[in-house]
Amino acid sequence: MEHDFGQIEQNTENEYIFKFTNSGTNPLIIYKAKGSCGCTVPEYPKDPIPPGEEGEIKVVYKPGKQKNKQTKYVTVTANT
Protein backbone atom coordinates (compact mmCIF):
# COMPACT_ATOMS: atom_id res chain seq x y z
CA MET A 1 0.00 0.00 0.00
CA GLU A 2 1.14 3.53 -0.55
CA HIS A 3 -0.10 7.08 -0.21
CA ASP A 4 1.03 10.32 -1.81
CA PHE A 5 0.41 13.40 0.34
CA GLY A 6 1.12 15.58 -2.68
CA GLN A 7 2.56 19.00 -2.01
CA ILE A 8 2.50 19.85 1.70
CA GLU A 9 3.86 22.68 3.82
CA GLN A 10 6.89 22.39 6.07
CA ASN A 11 6.24 22.03 9.80
CA THR A 12 2.74 20.62 9.31
CA GLU A 13 1.14 17.43 10.61
CA ASN A 14 -0.25 15.21 7.87
CA GLU A 15 -2.31 12.09 8.55
CA TYR A 16 -3.47 9.17 6.46
CA ILE A 17 -5.35 6.03 7.49
CA PHE A 18 -4.56 2.79 5.69
CA LYS A 19 -7.54 0.42 5.87
CA PHE A 20 -7.22 -3.32 5.34
CA THR A 21 -9.18 -6.56 5.71
CA ASN A 22 -7.88 -9.76 7.27
CA SER A 23 -8.43 -12.14 4.35
CA GLY A 24 -6.77 -15.04 6.16
CA THR A 25 -8.30 -17.86 8.16
CA ASN A 26 -6.58 -16.97 11.44
CA PRO A 27 -6.59 -13.81 13.56
CA LEU A 28 -4.14 -11.21 12.24
CA ILE A 29 -1.67 -10.04 14.87
CA ILE A 30 0.42 -6.96 14.16
CA TYR A 31 3.53 -7.19 16.31
CA LYS A 32 5.13 -3.94 15.27
CA ALA A 33 4.82 -1.00 12.87
CA LYS A 34 7.83 1.28 12.56
CA GLY A 35 8.36 4.44 10.52
CA SER A 36 11.53 4.98 8.50
CA CYS A 37 12.33 8.09 10.54
CA GLY A 38 11.06 10.02 13.54
CA CYS A 39 8.92 12.18 11.27
CA THR A 40 6.78 9.19 10.21
CA VAL A 41 4.79 7.74 13.12
CA PRO A 42 2.35 4.81 12.74
CA GLU A 43 -0.42 3.80 15.14
CA TYR A 44 -1.63 0.22 14.73
CA PRO A 45 -4.17 -2.10 16.38
CA LYS A 46 -2.78 -4.00 19.37
CA ASP A 47 -5.64 -6.53 19.51
CA PRO A 48 -5.88 -9.43 17.03
CA ILE A 49 -8.04 -8.78 13.97
CA PRO A 50 -10.38 -11.74 13.33
CA PRO A 51 -10.68 -13.27 9.84
CA GLY A 52 -12.92 -11.16 7.60
CA GLU A 53 -12.70 -8.12 9.87
CA GLU A 54 -11.20 -4.75 8.98
CA GLY A 55 -8.38 -2.88 10.64
CA GLU A 56 -6.49 0.32 10.09
CA ILE A 57 -3.06 1.82 10.54
CA LYS A 58 -2.90 5.58 11.02
CA VAL A 59 0.31 7.24 9.85
CA VAL A 60 1.23 10.78 10.86
CA TYR A 61 3.95 12.52 8.83
CA LYS A 62 5.54 15.72 10.17
CA PRO A 63 8.11 16.92 7.63
CA GLY A 64 9.69 19.58 9.81
CA LYS A 65 11.99 21.69 7.63
CA GLN A 66 12.50 19.00 4.96
CA LYS A 67 12.29 20.31 1.40
CA ASN A 68 11.67 18.74 -1.98
CA LYS A 69 10.23 15.30 -2.64
CA GLN A 70 10.43 12.90 0.30
CA THR A 71 9.89 9.14 0.37
CA LYS A 72 9.15 7.61 3.76
CA TYR A 73 7.83 4.20 4.68
CA VAL A 74 6.36 2.13 7.48
CA THR A 75 7.47 -1.46 8.05
CA VAL A 76 4.77 -3.71 9.50
CA THR A 77 5.66 -6.98 11.23
CA ALA A 78 2.76 -9.42 11.61
CA ASN A 79 1.95 -13.13 11.82
CA THR A 80 1.46 -13.41 8.06
VENDA-V903131 format. One record per pair of residues at least 12 apart in sequence whose C-alpha atoms are under 10 Angstrom apart, sorted by the first residue. I is the first residue (numbers start at 0). GAP is how many residues later the second one is. Records with the same first field share a line. If there is no record, write none. Layout:
I = GAP  GAP
This chain:
0 = 17  18  19
1 = 16  70  71  72
2 = 13  14  15  70
3 = 12  66  67
4 = 56
5 = 63
6 = 61  62
7 = 54  55  59  60  61
8 = 53  54  55  56  57  58
9 = 52  53  54  55  56  57
10 = 50  51  52  53  54  55
11 = 49  50  51  52  53
12 = 26  27  47  48  49  50  51
13 = 26  45  46  47  48  49
14 = 25  26  27  43  44  45  46  47
15 = 26  41  42  43  44  45
16 = 25  26  27  38  39  40  41  42  43
17 = 26  37  38  39  40  41
18 = 35  36  37  38  39
19 = 32  33  34  35  36  37
20 = 28  29  30  31  32  33  34  35
21 = 26  27  28  29  30  31  32  33
22 = 27  28  29  30  31
23 = 26  27  28  29  56
24 = 25  26  27
25 = 22  23  24  25  26  53  54
26 = 20  21  22  23  24  25  26  52  53
27 = 19  20  21  22  23  24  25  27  50  51  52
28 = 16  17  18  19  20  21  48  49  50  51
29 = 14  15  16  17  18  19  46  47  48  49  50
30 = 13  14  15  16  17  45  46  47  48
31 = 12  13  14  42  43  44  45  46
32 = 12  24  26  41  42  43  44  45
33 = 25  39  40  41  42  43
34 = 24  25  26  37  38  39  40  41
35 = 35  36  37  38  39
36 = 24  35  36  37
37 = 23  24  25
38 = 21  22  23  24  25  27  33
39 = 19  20  21  22  23  32  33  34
40 = 17  18  19  20  21  32  33
41 = 15  16  17  18  19  31  32  33  34
42 = 13  14  15  16  17
43 = 12  13  14  15  32
44 = 12  13
56 = 17  19
58 = 14  15
